[in-house]
Amino acid sequence: MGRRGGRGGGRMGRMGGSKAAGPGGFCVCPSCGHRVPHQAGVPCYQLRCPNCGTQMLRE
């Protein structure tokens, strides 16, 4: 057997979240807390908060 052994050694994404969070969930503004539903195929970091203009993050 190799070193990995297939025991769930998957890596986590940035900021402790999963690498690919899937199609559901929300994009959230780190400044004002505004949330919008995540759209499949559109990364949250490409969105700007409609309230304050800050770059959104994946929740």
N, C-alpha and C positions, 0 to 999 in steps of 0.2 A: 504494500500500500504506500501511497505517497504521503507527503507531509500534511496535506490538507484534509484528506479523509472524508470530505463531504459532510462535515458536521456543522452546517450553518455558519460558516466563516465569512458570510457576506459583509461587505464594508458599509458603513453608514455614510450618508451624504454630509454636506457641510451643515454646521449648526446643530448636529446631533439628530437630524431628521433622516428619513430613509432617502436613498439615492434617487429613486423615482417614486413620488408619493401617489401616483395614480391619477385618474381623471377627476375624482371628486374633491371635496374640500374647498378651502377659501384662500384668497389672497388677502393679506392684511397689511395695513400701513403701520410701520413701526413708530411713526410720529404721532398720529392722531387716533389710531386704532380702528379706522374705517375698514370694513370687510366687504369684499365682493366675491361672488361665487367664481371658483376657478374654471376656466374654459380649457377643454382638452386641446392640446397642441399650441397653447399660448403660455409661455413661461411667465410666472408672476413678476419676475424682475424686469420684464419688458413693459409692464403696466405702470402708470403713474396714478397716484391717489387723486380722485376727482375733487376732494376737499382741499388738500394742501399741496399737491403736486409732487410729493415724495415718492420715490421708487418703492413699489410694493414688494412684499416677501411672501413666501408660501407658509401657510399656517400648519 
